[in-house]
């Protein structure tokens, strides 16, 4: 299939920000009134699960947050397509099942974005093989970005039994259950945009829990967000409470007389998720028997999230304390990469331009002559700010905005927009508010200082007339360049301070520099001895992919992919085995 190789999404493109914001609002509003999950249940009334229990051993791949820039997405797709990977002398065969754990496309789920950022790279990496008896299956959990069109294109892609390259789609709903060998199950839930689990979905899993789970069942739970991490950031976050409700009241059958007793010995062995674009593993400290693993593996292709903001201990499933065992990248590397925000003007020329032209427009609004026939710039050019005329400077500003309500509105818009941008859902909220207020004030200080400076230079030092074309052009260039660069530097410094010191703005501070490295996925085997999870990491993705096929049937070649285990294999022993 033809597709376009896309770079990583620039989240600081004002057009992109506005478009995504509109999609988010519309999907949130209409998702509550027209929930596609209820329509799925109405059209598919049979409670189906997918049975792989006849196999002695099953291999499963788990990858999340994958449909963004071509280089990282294709690098990971190429690894997933290989017959096997050899890691530390052990041969790990390709998954019989591939699970995509959420956010299969960025930034929004239009068909063209799915084609360019997901289907195209994956089909090119693993094209369909006719009459292949060993075709692997693929299942997908929708994330928030998949929901931005109400799940329309996600359902078209994953629930119509279509080929996905040489993978075969199987599911009929946006959630599913897989019966694995040796009494293991994969339970994958769809929490929509607001972490809600709809009633038909609850009924679906209750029927499976009642009729098909037994006292020996062991669960691997897949969800589209690490709600345990979000709960540690913000005590008011309710997504983890909903996850706990699902485990206790649906899977364990609390309050359900017909299966509560039977399911009280069911064990949650691991919870797998993405949404945060790194690898992080929490392990329960106070468990009897094998500990529960909470694993975030969101390294399928999108920008990298920091890891140094993660807490060392959190409250996990059933109130048990979970300890952070491993992160990728390391916390020190995460801090170093976060410092790239100091180069924010370089990474986001669109935001630089936005700030610059916003300052120019505000300056023009202020130029009506209200000072005895003089404009604000002309009056400012008469001041020597560093020779004791600071009070006159502030007086002129007050007079200017009092006579120009449009300029006052633009000042308030800039300040309020910066303050509203402040992340107050994580870290110390009072410090976050203070940092946001200072950040907003600095942008206003920057604007009025540059307005004085360029007025003083152009009109006083260079002797240009206020309406001379040369002066207008020069002032516009000065304000766009200097104003835009300094405002962008302030923005980058704020992001750096926030993510390194206050440990907030983790998405805003990492999407700014769009780091392609530190990608990951999970490959695990299920056999009579238990589960062995191999976390596969790629520090640096291949960036020189060249199409050596045709436009219709692309095939890409590039440099070697250097991959390794992020940590030693994680063993979850089957307690039936002595």
N, C-alpha and C positions, 0 to 999 in steps of 0.2 A: 504494500500500500504506500501511496505517496504521503509524506508528512514533512513538516518543517522542523529543523533542529532549533530548539528554543533555548535561549540562555535562562539563567535563574530569574525569577520575577523580581523586578525592582519595586519593592513595597513603598518606596519613598517618591515614586512618581505621583504627583498630585492627581492626575487623571485616574491612575490605578487605585489610589486610596479612595477617591470619590466613588468609583464604579463598584469596588468591593464593599464599601460601606452601604451603598444602596442595596446591593444583593443581600447583604447580611440582614438589613432591616426588613426587607420584603420577605425573605425566607423565614425569619423569626415570626413575623406577623401571620403570614398565610400558612406556615407550617402548623400553627396551633389550630387553625380553622379547617385545614384540608390535609390531614396527616396521611401521607402515602402508605404508611405502614398498615393503617386500618384498611385501606383499599387492597393491599396485598393479601391480607388475611381474608377479606371477603371473597377474593377471586381464587384463593388457594386454601380451601377449608381443611384439607388433609394435613395432619401433623406429621411431617416427614422428617426423618433424620437420615444421615448418610452413613452407611455401614461399611467400615473397613476392618471389622473385628475378626474376619476370617484369616487375615494375614498374621503370620508369626511375628513379623517385624514391620513397622511402618516408619517411613521417614517423612518429616514435615518441615517445610520452610515457612518462616514468618518474617514479613517485611512490612514496613509502614512508612507513610509520608514520602511517597516515591515519585509522583508525577510532576516534577518541577524542571530544573535545568537538564539539558540533554546529557552532558558529560557524566554527572553522577548517576542519573537514572539509568543510562545505558551501561555504565560500568557495572552496576549491581545486577542489572538484568542479564548481562553476559555471564556473570558468575553463577547466577541461579540456573541458567540454561545448560551449564556444563553437566556431563554425565556424572561427574564426581569432583570433589575438591580433596586435595591431600593436605592435611594439617597435622604437623608434628608426627609424621609417619603414619597417620591413620587416614584411611580412605573413607570419605563421607559422601555417600551417593546422593544424587539429586532427589529432592523431596518428591514423594508420591503425591503429595498434596502441597499446594502453595496457598498460604493465607496472607492476604493483604489486609493490614490491620487498621486502615483508616487514612483519610486524606490521600486518595488515589490521584488527585489532580490539584494543581494550583494555577491561578489564584481562584478561579471560579469554574464550575463544571459545565461549560459549554461543550457541545460535541467536538468542536474544532480543537479545544484544549485537551480533551481526552485523547483525540487522535494524535496531536502533535507531541504531547508530553507523557503519555502513557502507552496507548496501544501501539503507536508507531515504533518507539524504541523496543518494546517487549516483543513485538512480532518480528522485527528485524533481528533481534538477538536469538530468537527461538522460533523460526518459521514452522508452519504446520507441516507435519510429515504424514502423507496419506497412508492409511492403513497401518498406522503405528499402534501395535497392541499395548504399548506401555505408556500411552499418553498420560501425563500427570493432570490432576484436577486443580482448579483454582477457585477459591472462595474469597469474598471480600466483605469487610465491615466498613460501612460508610463513616467518614469523619465529618467535621463541620463544613469543610470546603466542598465535600460531595453533596451536602444538604442545601447549598446556596441556590439551587434551582428547584427545591422541593423534592430532590432525589430522582428527577425525571431521567437524566442521562445515565446515572448510576444503574437504575433498574434496567434500562435498555441494554446496557453493556454486560451486566453480570447475572441477570435473571431470565435470560431467554435461551439458555443452553447453547450459546454460541461458542465458536472457537476463539481463543485468545492466544494467537500464535499456535504453538503446539500444546498449550494448556487448554483444558476444556472446562468451561463454566458449568456449574451444577445447581446452584442454589435457586430457589424460587421466591425467596424473601430477602430482606436486608439483614436478617439474622438467621442463625442456623445452628445445628447440633451435629457433631460428627462422633460416631461410635468407633473408638479405636481398639486395638487388641488389648487383651489382659485387663479388662474392666476400666480402661481409661476413656474419658470423654473430652472433647473440645466443645465448649459452650461459648458461642460468640453472640454478643448482644448489641443492639443498635440503640444508642442513648440520645439520638437526634441532636438538636442544637443546644438544648437547655438541660441535658442530662436526664431527660424524661424517658421512662420505659412504659410504652403504651399498654393498654389492657389486653388487646389481642396477643401481643408478644408475651405477656405474663401468662396468659392461658396456654399458649404454645409450649412454653418451658415447664409449666406446672404439669401438663399432661405427660411430657417426657420424664420429669422427675418422679411422677406417680407410677407410671406404667413401665418405664424402661431402666431407671436407675435402681441399683440395689445396694445393700449394705457394704459391698466391697468397692463401689464405684469411686473413682478418683477423677477430679475435675481439673482441666486446664481452661481457665476462663480468659476469653479475649474481649477487650473493650477498647473503645477508640480514644480514651484519655486516661492519664495517670492521676486519677482522682485523689489517691492517697498523697501525692505530691502537692496538688492544688489545695488540699485540706491543710497541709502543713504551712502553706503560704498564707492562707486566709481561713481563719476559723469559721467564718460565715459561709464558706463554700459548701453547698449541699450535695454536690455530685457524688462524694464518697458515701454519704448517708443513703443515697439511692442504690448505690452498688451493694452496700451492706443489707439493705432491705431485700434486694433481689436474691442474695445468697441465703439469708435466713428464712425469708417467707416464701420464696419460690423453690429454690433448690433443696433446702433442708426441710421445707414443709412446716415451718413453725405455725402452730395453730390449725394445721390440716390433719384431722384425725386419721384420714385414710392413708397417709404415708409419712407422717412425722416420725413415728417410731422406727420405721424401716430405714429412713434416710439420716438418722442422727449420727451414724458413723461415717457418712460421706466425707471425703477430705478434699479441700481445695489445695492442690499441689503447687499451682503457679497461676499468676495473672499476668498476661502479656498485653502490652499496649504500645501506642506510639504517641503522637501529638507533640511531645517534646522531642526535638530532633537530635537526640544523642542516645548513648547507651548508659543505663543506670540500673543497678540491681540492689534491691533491698531484700534482706532475709530475716525471717522472724527469729527472735532471740529466745523466747520462752515457750517453744513448742515441744510437745511430747512426740517422739518419733521424728520423722523427716520434717524439716522446716518448710514453711511456705515461701515461695519466691515471688517477689513483685518486680517485674522486669519491664523497663521502658526501652524499646528498641525502635526508635523513630528515625533511623538513619538511612532511609531508602532513596533519598535524592534531593530533599529540600535543604535550605540553609541550616547551619549547625546552631543548636541552642547551647548556652553555657552549662557547665556542670558544677562550677564552684558555688552556685547559689543553693544547691541541694543541702538539706539538713542531714546531719550524721545519723540521727535517730528520729523516727516518726512513729505515730500510732497507725498500725495497719489493720488488717482484717481481724474482726472479733476483738478489737481493742488491744491486740498484742503488739508489743514493741518490735519494730523492724529496724535493723541496722544497715546502713549503706555499706555494701561490700566492694563494689567496683563501679567506676565510671569511665567513659571513653567519649571525649578526650579527658586526660587527667585534669584535676582542678587547677594546677599551675599553668598548664597549657591553655585552659579555658580563660584564666585571668589575662594571660598574655595576648590572646586573640581579641579579648574584649577591648584592649587598649587601641585596637584599630579604629575605634570610633573617634579617636582624635583626628583621624584623617577623613572625617565625614564629608567635607566638601569634595574630596576626590571621588568618593564612592557614590555621591548623590548630587550630580550637577543639576538635576531637575529641582531639587529642594533649594539649592543655592540660587538658581534663577528665580524661583518663586519668591524667596525672601527679598532678593534684589528688586524685582519689579513691584513687589508690594510696597517697599520703601519709596520707590520712585512715585508711585501713584499717590501715596499718602502725602508726599512732599508737594505734589502738584495741587492737591486739594487745599493745602495750607497757603497758597500763594496769592489769594485775593488780597488786594491792598486795603488794609484797614488801619494802618498806623500813619495817619496824616499823609496819605498818598503813597506810603511805602509798604512793600510786602514783608512777610516774616523773614525771608532770606536776606533782604536788604538791611533790615534792622539787626539781624544776627551778625552780618558782616562787619558791623561797627563795633562789635564787642571783642575784647581780648579776654578770653575765658580764664586764662591763667594769671591775670593781673587784677584780681579782686572783683571781677564783674560777674561772678557766678550767680549772685542774687538776681541781677538784671536778666541773666540767661533764663533762669527758672520763671521769672515774671513774664518774659516774652512767650515762653511755652504755654503758660496758663492763659495769657491773653489770646494766643493763637488758637488753642482748642476751644476756648469759650466763644470765639467768633466763627468757628468752623465746625459745626456739629458733625459734618461728614468725616473730618479728620479725627474727632473724638470717637466716633463710631469705629473707625478703622483701628485706632489705638486700643480700644476696648476689645475689638474682635481679635487682634493679635494677642493681647495679654490673656484674654479668656481662653482662646484656643490653646495656647501654650500650657496654661494651668489645668485645663480640662484633660489635656494629654497626660498629665501626671498619673503614674501608676500608684493607686492607693489601696490595691487589693493584696499587697504582699509587703513584708518587712514592717518596719516601724512607721505607722501611718502618719504620725505627727511630723516626723523628719521628712517623709515623702511630700507632705503638703508644703512644708517650709521650702524644700528644694524646688518644688514646682513654682511657688510664688517668686522666689529669687530668680529662677530661670526666666519667668515672664517679664519681670522688671528689667533684667539685663538686656532683653531685646528692645525694650522701649528706650533705655539709656543709650544703647548702641545707635538707634535711629536718630535721636535728637542730637547726640554728640556729632554724628557724621553730617547731619543737616547743618549744624553750626560750622564744622570744619570746612566743608566744601563751599559754604557761603563765604566764609572768611578768605579762603584761598582764591576762589574764582572772582569774587567781586572786589575784595580789598587788595589782595596781593597781586593778582593778575590784571586787575582793572577792567574786567569784562562787564558789559551791561547785563542786567537781569534778563532781558528779552533777546539778547544777541543769540543768533543760531549756534555760534560756537560755544557759548556758555551753556545753552540748553543741552546740546549734545554732550559736552564735557561732564556736566552735572549728572546727566542720565547714566553715562558710562561709569562715573565714579561711584554713584550710589548702587548701581547693579553689581559692579565688581566688588568694591570694598564692603558695601552693605550686605550683599549676598554672602560673601566669603566669611565675614566676621559673624554674621548670624548663624551660618552653617557651622562654624567653629564652636560657637556657644552651644548649639544644639548637640554637636558631637561630644563636647566636654560634659554636658549634662548627662548624656547617655552613658558615658564612661564612668562618671561619678556614681550614677544610679546603679549600674550593674555591678561595679567592682566594690563600692563602699556600702550602698544601701541594699544591694542585692535584689533589685527589682527591675522592671522594664526588660525582662529577659528576652522577650520576642522582639521588641523594638530595637534593642541594642545589638541583637545578633542578625536580624534581617537587614540591617544597614550595610554591612560589608559582605554579606552573601557568601560565606565561606563554603567551598565545595567539598572540603576534605572531611575526614573522620566520619565515614559512612559505615553502616552496619546492618546485619540481618541475623536471624537465628536459624540454625539448622538443628533439629533434634530427632532422635530415634526413640521409638516406643517398642519395647520387647519384654520378654518374660522377667527380666531383671529390674525393669523400671524405665525411667526416662533419663536420657543423657542429652543435655543442651549444650550445643557448641555455638558460642557467640562469635561471629565472624566480623572482623573489622578491616576497613580500608582507610589508611591514613591519608592517602593522596589518590584521587581518581585520575583516570586517563583523560587527557584533554586534546589529544591529536587524532581523534576518530575521523577516518576518511571513508567515504562510501566507495567500495570497490565493486558494488553490484550495479543495479539499474535503479531508475527512479521508482519504478513499480515494485521491484523486489530488491530493496536496499540490503546491503551486507557491509558491515563496518569493520575495519581493521585499525588497530592503534598499538600503542605501546603495551608492555607487559603490565598486568594488574598485580600489584603487590598486596597480598592479603594475609592475615594471620588471625589466630585466636585472640580475642580481647583479654580473656582470662582462661584459666584452666576449665575444662569441661565441668558442668554442673550436674551432679548425679542426684537423681531423685529415686531412691531405692524402692522397689516394689516390696512392701512389707510381707507379702506372702512368701517371698523367697528368703530362706534362712541364710 
